[in-house]
Amino acid sequence: MNRRALVGWLLAACWTIPAPAQFGGFGGPSILSRGGGAPGRSGGRPLSFRPFAGVSSGYFTGLTSRDKLEETSEFGWLANFGAVLNTTGKRDFGSLDYRGNYTGLKDASTFGGNNHFLNANYGRQLSPHFTMFLSTSASYISYISGGAFNRFSDNPTAQLASPSTNLFDSKMFNLSTAAGFTYQKSARLVFSGSGFGFTSRFKDPRLVDTDGYGAQGSVSYYLSRHQSVGASYNYSSYTHKNSFGESYINNAMFTFARTVSPRWRVDLAGGLFQVESERLVQVKVDPVIAAITGQTAVIEAFHGTNHGVSANLEISGRFARSGVSLSYHRGVSPGNGAYLTSVQDVGTLSYSYTGIRYWNIGANSTYSRMNAINSGGTFTYVGVGGGATRRLTSVIHFVAQVNMLHSVNDSRAAFRHDRFMATVGINFAPGDMPLPLF
């Protein structure tokens, strides 16, 4: 198996990892989340190593916390730093993507601070037919707009929950790890398996921390060089640490993939899920008992089962100087600390263009709706973002970004939230191409 085939099988194995714990990896506008092209690529061109650092000034609106629900607007500055490293050997492949920033705002104790994101991947071909991989992701977000990272890549494995799903600005820490294998039994038949674990922690003690784990197995059969069908099954478990509640998810899906042309690819999947939830609920006491004891309600344990449809759609186009992707996902997520285990729908559209000399231009949009299984509440957000970079010298780049996010929790629209962020700055990033944003 040559080097190109090794990398291809590694990425195919990565895509088999279940990500219900990190559902909606795109999550929102670029400044609010992560996303982009294949690992280590910029406009379709491979990168080996690219560090970056820079300073930007910006204007932030819609900053809120649990103690300060009134929206706040502030001017601030950001110091960005990070690097992307990719290496391919005769039998292995590795990548490391780190991005961080420090944000200075007037109310730094509530909204500013450090923000970090790390992705690490390693894959190795153990035999002509057997490939294994490991992947780890970690993030620390001081506030929702703290995801203002320059985006070079999007790791398809161990994806973390987007901070855009949070109700308000609360410091959060996420850690996710995954491991798996791909076994190519024949030229047409491929088996794969993987397992993952994750943890999500909030600094605000009134938000619910979550731990989870899961495993998945899948089989794919190539009808031709450009078309395949298959099936997958995964099991996941979520435990909400500081609130009684556990969820157990079973999900079975049929898959179809087709390479329409050298530039375009379509991936489809559809199936059914089952969620078993255990939680505490408040119930009214019988009026006679209430008259005697004076207690009108009690807390009791509840066990329930829900069924639904799961689906995935990915349409991607890769060109020499641009990329476009459209996706829709429906599945079960562990929630956002306020709403727990939820059925979530996420649709995204992103585009990046580097065809103008010295310039990179990009835009993206997302829609997400989270329906909490335990409480019946809903959380919806819509985000749009855009930006541009210009290579001023071989190492200096001008960067400008604008992002907007609108969110509403529960059907009564009890809490509406609008966020806006605009930044302008200078970045140091060696490379022949303009600095990509998406």
Secondary structure, 3 states (H helix, E strand, C coil): CCHHHHHHHHHHHHCCCCCHHHCCCCCCCHHHCCCCCCCCEECCEECCEEEEEEEEEEEEEEECCCCCCCCEEEEEEEEEEEEEEEEECCCEEEEEEEEEEEEECCCCCCCCEEEEEEEEEEEEECCCCEEEEEEEEEEEECCHHHHCCCCCCCCCCCCCCCHHHCCCCCCEEEEEEEEEEEEECCCCEEEEEEEEEEEEEECCCCCCCEEEEEEEEEEEEEEECCEEEEEEEEEEEEEECCCCEEEEEEEEEEEEEEECCCCEEEEEEEEEEEEEEEEEEEEECCHHHHHHHCCCEEEEEEEEEEEEEEEEEEEEEECCCEEEEEEEEEEEECCCCCCCCEEEEEEEEEEEECCCCCEEEEEEEEEEEEEECCCCCEEEEEEEEEEEEEECCCCEEEEEEEEEEEEEECCCCCEEEEEEEEEEEEEECCCCCCCCCC
